[in-house]
Amino acid sequence: MTRKTTTTVAAIAAAASLSAAALPANAADTISQDQSVRNVVLVHGAFADGSGWKGVYDNLTKRGYRVTIVQNPLTSLEDDVAATKRALERQDGPVILVGHSWGGTVITEAGIDAKVAGLVYVSALSPDAGETTAQQYQGFAPASEFVIETTKDGFGYVSPEKFKAGFAHDVSDADVAFMRDAQVPINMSAFGTKLENAAWRTKPSWAVIATEDKAFDQAMLIHMAERIKAKITKVSASHALFMTQPKVVADTIDEAAKAVSAKKQ
């Protein structure tokens, strides 16, 4: 399994330049006081850490959401799910749980938590119970521009030579260099771990799909989103869309929170 991907690591440098685009246009975008779902938990993917969510965080907090960002250790599915559960335990009400790439696998397992009201998949994986992450790639075209190099102890990095083309072609060369050199490796054995639960079977789901994502075959992304009956939003972006398209991602999270809140009334 040499084509798993994920997001940008510690993208603080890029977040500064994206902050203006990340913020809602006016006060009308702020959430109403009677909206029941006001908490959001963001889960990053492999080869990254949670700082890549900075633009989404800025946008959502400006609207009035309480946002928590999980820092996955990327040492195993079990460890990443545990980190997400710790974040969920700290919430004071219902939550929209969001995952990018590998983070989709994590929220699929952790999302059965009673506090989770809805799920948002950002170019993300969504295995079923009893399936592995690696199985999601079967039957789809290989992501030839997304190459993983594995260390002797079984951890994977995105190839430095392929990082921009495969991961973030719509990011500046300077920011791509930082993302590439700040990668957080993932234990590749995590992709072979079977899930025990699939939260999307009982929780409403939304999906944001990057149409220029080189980490996954487009047919694979559409198949996964349709299988979980997610409401799909497409955006022209690379796999790093959770950083480069903060408003689109935040708008989808906001839509999910409002939709779930309306059903609770």
N, C-alpha and C positions, 0 to 999 in steps of 0.2 A: 504494500500500500504506500505508494510514493507520490500521492497527489492530494493529500489533505492540505487545507489551507486555513488561513485565518487572517487575522487582522493586523493592524499596525501597533507596534509597541511604543509605549510612552511617547505619543505624538504631540507632546506639549508645544513643540516649535510650530507645527502646522496649525494647531488649534488657535493660536493667536490670530493668524491671518484669516481663519474661518469664522471667527466669533461674530462678525457683523451679519453674515449670512445665516448664522445659527439662531438668531433671536427673532421672536415673533414680531410682526409688523406693528402692532398697536395694542392698546389695553383691551380691545375686544377679544384678543386671543387668550386672555387669562381665564382660568377655569372658575366656574361658579362656586359659591360657598356650599351649595347643596349637592355638589357632585360627590358621590360616595367613594369612587376610586381615585385616590390622590397620591398614591405611592407607586414608584417605578423602580425596579431593580434591573440593572444592566449587567450582562454577562459576556465578557470578551471571549475570543477564540484562541487558537494556538498561535504561537510565534509572536505574541503580543502581550500587553498588559492593559489594565483598565483605563489608562490615561487617554487612549484613542477616542474614548467616548466624550471628551471634553466639550465638543461643539453641541452634541445632543444634550448633555447635562445642562449647559448654559441655556439652551432653548427651553427645555422643560422646566427648569427652576424659575425662569423668567415668567412662565405661565402660571406658576404657583404649585407645581408638583414637588413632592419630596422625593429626591432621587438618590439611590444608593448604588455604588459601583462595586461589583465583586472583583477581587483579585484572585484569579484561579492559580493554583500552584502548577497546574499542567503536568502533574506527576502520575495521575490516574483518573479515570472517570469517577471513582469513589471519592477521591480527594476533592475534585472540582465540585461535585454535587454537595459534599459536606460544606465547602466554602459558601456555596449558594444558599444552603439551608441556614447557615449562620446569619446571613444577611436577611433572609426572610423572617427569621425569629425576631429581628429587631424592628420590624415594621409595626405600625400602630393601627393598621387596617388593611383592607383588600389591596392587592398589588397587580400591576401589569408586569409580567416577567419577560425580559427581552434577551435574546441570544444572537450573537453573530458567528457564523461559520460553525466551528466545533462547539461554540456556546449553545447552538441549537440542540445538540445532543444532550448537553448538560441541563438545559431547561426542560427538555422532554422528560427526563428522569426526575428532576427536582420539582417540577411544576405540579405534581400531585398534591403538594402542600395546600392545606385548606385556605390559606390566605391568598393564593394565586387565583385571580379572577379571569385572567386572559393571558395569552401568549403571543409574542411578536417575534417572528423569525426573520433575521436580516441576512439575506443570502446564506441561509443556515441549513444545517442538517437536521433531519427529524425522523430518526429510526422508530420502528414500532417495538413494543415489548417483545423480547426474545430475539431481536435483531442486533447486529453490531453496526457501528458506524461504517466500517469498511464495506459491508454489504450494500450500502446505498449507491456505490459506484458501479456495481455490476450491471452490465448491459448498456452502459453509456460510453460515449467517446472519451478517451483519455485526455486529461488536461496537459497537453504537451508543453505548454509554456510555464507550467507551475511544477517545479522540480524540488523535491525534498532530499537533503543529504542527511544520512543517519550516522550518529557517532557510535563508537565502539560499545558504549553502554546503552544504546537503544533509544537515544533522544534525537529528534528531528529538527533541522533548520531548513528554511527556504534557501535554495542555492543563491549565493550573492550575485552571481552573473545573471540569474533569471528573475531576481526579485522585482525589479520595476515592471518588466513585461508581464510577469505572471500574477503579481499581487497589486500593484498600485501604479498603473501606467498614466493615470490622470493626476498624479501628485508631482510636485516639482522635484528636480534632481536632488536638490539639497535636502529636502524632507525625506525623500526616498532613501537617501544614504543614511540618514539618522535611523529611520525605521529598520532598515536592513541590518545595521550594526547594533541595534538595541533589541534584537529578537530575543524572545523567551522560548526556549526549546520545549517541545512536548514529548512525553514518553510515548513512543509509537505504539506500544502495546495497548494503549487506551482505545485505539481504533478497533481492536479485536474484542473488546468487552461487550457482552450482551446486556441490553437494558432489561431491567425488571419491570419498568412501568413506562407508559406512554401518555403523558398528560394531555396531549392533543385529542385523545379519544373522549375526554370528558370536559375539556376547557375550550372555549372559542379561540380561534387562531387567526392571525394576520401574517402576511409575508411581504417583505420588500425584497425585490429581486433586481440585482444589477445586471443590465443587459449586455455589458461588456466584461463580465466576470470571467477571468481566465483560469480560475481555480477549479471551477466546476463546468461541466457541459450544461448549456442552457436547458436542454431537454431534461436533464437531471433535476435542476432547480425547479422547473415547472412541474415535473412529476411529483416531487416531494410536496410542494405547496398544494397541489390539487388533491393529493392523497389525504392530506390532513384537513381538507375542506377550508383552507385559509382564504381570506379575502386578500387578493394579490394586488400589489402596487409595483409597477416597473419603473426603473429610473436608469438613465444612461450614466453608467459609472463603472469603475473597476471593482474588484473584490474589497477594496478599502472604502466602500460606500458609507460605512458607519462613521467614518471620519470626513469623507469628502462631500457627503450629502446629508448633513445633520438636520436640515429643516425637513426634508422628505421623511427621514426616519422618525423625527420627533412628531411630525404631523400624523404619522401612522399610529404611533404610540398614543397620542392624544385622542385619535379617532377610536382606538380600542377602549381606552378608559371611559370615554363618553358613552360608547355603545353598551358596555357592560353596566355602567352606572344606570343607564336608562332602563335596562331590563330589571334592575334591582328595585326600581321604584314602583 
